[in-house]
């Protein structure tokens, strides 16, 4: 009886050859894997990538603040222009011919908003009124021709004489850069002053 080594089944031989081939496959893939590993460790350009991701979010938060700031700034300018017109109206004697135009010019000339086509200054008609004791409003009293006892009218309810008043209004159509639920698109900014002229 002869003893000898038996050959391995063919299945085992192919398994060994595949196991021997694995290091060769890894060796072939190693340059690509090492490139990806080096790329993962490389921190150059990270700031640019982070800025590219964060910039749209930052601008989306910043734009409404800038837009509301512009609207508030223009509202302040309208108020200052109306106050300039009120100052002119209180200092200059009322006349029915050019006075209203002069007040409008005082409003528009006191601000650079006058170059904007949507800015408008209006001077209301002369009216007769009495100060309201409960608020800063002016209550309508007699007609302009019968304002006060000297013209055939009556005194105010507190016994004081009524006066002649004019309402000065400034308005601007403001269009936001982007549409928001806070501001209508477009929205009208306005302010007014009531001035006693006599």
C-alpha positions in Angstrom: 0.0 0.0 0.0 1.5 3.2 -1.1 1.0 6.4 0.8 1.1 9.7 -1.0 -0.3 13.1 -1.1 -3.6 13.5 -2.7 -4.2 16.5 -4.8 -6.6 19.1 -3.4 -10.0 19.3 -4.9 -10.1 21.8 -7.8 -12.4 24.0 -5.7 -9.7 24.5 -3.1 -7.1 25.4 -5.7 -9.2 28.2 -7.2 -9.8 29.5 -3.6 -6.1 29.7 -3.0 -5.5 31.4 -6.3 -8.2 34.0 -5.5 -6.7 34.6 -2.1 -3.3 35.0 -3.6 -4.8 37.5 -6.2 -6.4 39.7 -3.5 -3.1 41.4 -2.6 -2.5 42.2 -6.2 -6.0 43.8 -6.5 -5.4 45.9 -3.4 -2.0 46.8 -4.7 -3.6 48.0 -8.0 -6.3 50.0 -6.2 -3.9 51.5 -3.6 -2.9 54.6 -5.6 -6.6 55.6 -6.1 -7.4 54.9 -2.4 -4.4 56.8 -1.3 -5.4 59.8 -3.5 -8.9 59.8 -1.9 -7.3 59.5 1.6 -5.0 62.4 0.8 -7.9 64.4 -0.5 -9.9 63.8 2.7 -6.9 65.0 4.8 -6.3 68.1 2.6 -7.8 71.2 4.2 -6.9 73.7 1.5 -10.0 75.4 0.1 -12.3 74.4 3.0 -13.0 78.1 3.7 -14.2 78.7 0.1 -16.5 75.6 0.3 -17.9 76.7 3.7 -18.4 80.2 2.4 -20.2 78.9 -0.7 -22.5 76.9 1.5 -23.1 79.7 4.1 -23.3 82.7 1.7 -26.9 82.1 0.4 -28.2 81.6 3.9 -26.4 84.7 5.2 -27.7 86.8 2.3 -31.2 85.4 2.8 -31.1 86.7 6.4 -29.4 90.0 5.5 -31.5 91.1 2.6 -34.7 91.7 4.6 -32.8 93.7 7.2 -31.2 95.9 4.5 -34.6 96.3 2.8 -36.4 97.3 5.9 -33.6 99.7 6.8 -34.0 101.4 3.4 -37.7 101.7 3.9 -37.3 103.1 7.4 -34.7 105.6 6.2 -37.0 106.8 3.4 -39.8 107.1 6.0 -37.6 109.4 8.1 -36.8 111.5 5.1 -40.4 111.9 4.2 -41.1 113.0 7.8 -38.3 115.6 7.7 -39.5 116.9 4.3 -43.1 117.3 5.6 -41.7 119.1 8.7 -39.8 121.5 6.5 -43.0 122.3 4.6 -44.8 122.8 7.9 -42.1 125.2 9.1 -42.4 127.2 5.9 -46.2 127.2 6.2 -46.1 128.5 9.8 -43.6 131.2 9.0 -45.1 132.6 5.8 -48.4 134.4 5.6 -51.2 132.4 3.9 -52.4 133.6 0.6 -54.6 131.8 -1.9 -52.5 132.2 -5.0 -49.0 130.9 -4.7 -48.8 129.8 -1.0 -49.7 126.2 -1.6 -47.2 125.8 -4.4 -44.5 127.4 -2.3 -45.2 124.9 0.6 -45.0 122.0 -1.9 -41.7 123.4 -3.2 -40.4 123.6 0.4 -41.3 120.0 1.0 -39.7 118.7 -2.3 -36.6 120.9 -2.1 -35.8 119.8 1.5 -35.0 116.2 0.4 -33.3 114.3 -2.4 -36.4 112.1 -2.6 -37.9 114.8 -4.8 -35.9 113.4 -7.7 -37.8 110.1 -7.3 -40.8 110.1 -9.5 -42.9 108.3 -6.9 -42.5 111.0 -4.2 -45.4 113.4 -4.0 -46.1 116.4 -1.7 -49.6 117.7 -1.3 -51.0 120.7 0.6 -54.6 120.3 1.7 -57.2 123.0 1.5 -57.5 125.6 4.3 -60.0 124.5 6.9 -61.5 125.8 10.1 -60.9 123.7 13.2 -60.5 123.5 17.0 -57.8 121.6 19.0 -59.1 118.4 20.3 -58.8 118.3 24.1 -58.5 114.5 24.2 -55.7 114.2 21.6 -53.4 116.1 19.3 -56.0 116.0 16.4 -57.8 119.0 15.1 -61.5 118.8 15.0 -63.4 120.4 12.1 -65.5 123.3 13.3 -67.1 126.0 11.1 -66.6 126.6 7.4 -63.6 128.7 6.3 -65.9 131.8 5.6 -67.6 131.6 9.1 -64.6 130.5 11.2 -64.9 132.1 14.6 -67.2 134.7 16.1 -65.7 137.6 14.2 -66.8 135.9 10.9 -70.3 134.9 12.1 -69.2 131.5 13.5 -68.9 130.2 17.1 -66.1 129.5 19.5 -64.7 126.0 20.2 -66.3 123.9 22.8 -63.6 124.9 25.4 -64.3 128.6 24.7 -61.1 129.2 22.6 -61.3 130.8 19.1 -61.0 128.3 16.2 -58.2 128.6 13.8 -57.3 128.0 10.2 -55.4 124.8 9.5 -53.7 123.2 6.5 -52.7 119.5 6.2 -49.3 118.8 4.5 -48.7 115.3 3.2 -45.7 113.6 1.7 -45.9 110.1 0.2 -43.6 107.7 -1.6 -44.2 104.4 -3.3 -41.5 102.1 -2.0 -40.8 98.8 -3.8 -38.8 96.3 -1.8 -35.8 94.5 -3.5 -37.4 91.1 -2.7 -41.0 90.3 -1.8 -41.7 89.8 1.9 -44.8 89.2 4.0 -43.8 92.2 6.2 -44.0 94.8 3.4 -46.5 94.9 0.6 -45.0 95.1 -2.9 -45.2 98.0 -3.5 -46.0 99.8 -0.3 -46.8 103.5 0.3 -44.8 105.4 2.9 -46.3 108.6 4.0 -46.4 111.2 6.7 -48.4 114.3 7.4 -48.4 117.5 9.5 -51.3 119.8 10.4 -50.3 123.4 10.7 -52.2 126.4 12.1 -51.7 129.2 9.6 -53.8 132.0 11.2 
